Amino acid sequence: MADPVSWFLIEPGWKVVDSTGAEVGSVAEVVGDSADDIFNGLSISTGLLGKPRYVPAERVGTITEGRVQLAMSNAELEGLSEYKEPATTAQILPDSASRLERFEQPVEAPIHDRPFRMNIVRRLLLRLRRRP
């Protein structure tokens, strides 16, 4: 068995297995704050057309290179709610803000910082890449 690794290394597309070792899906997104080393959980894609499920960090078991084992059964995973991305934050400028401040604001603090979304095309490509 491979050595455990940090949650910092988890990448979209990694295989996710339940507590018995059966494959239940793949990682769609890692939820946490890497700056403060806070791991909140994972968004798990359970099927090509299915909605991602949110697995809290407390239910994530062993993390090894390319594989995440959950501390829950497949039936428990099916009972979890759909992952909904947290609301974005943005600085609201006062009415007295100059045009320059309004122009610079989205550049300094972009509202969306994720480089990609786990849409159906990306899920399909990750699934095809995992095949031997």
Secondary structure as UniProt FT lines:
FT   HELIX           7..9
FT   TURN            12..13
FT   STRAND          15..17
FT   TURN            19..20
FT   STRAND          23..33
FT   TURN            34..37
FT   STRAND          38..45
FT   STRAND          53..56
FT   HELIX           57..59
FT   STRAND          60..64
FT   TURN            65..66
FT   STRAND          67..70
FT   HELIX           74..78
FT   TURN            95..96
FT   HELIX           99..108
FT   HELIX           120..130
//
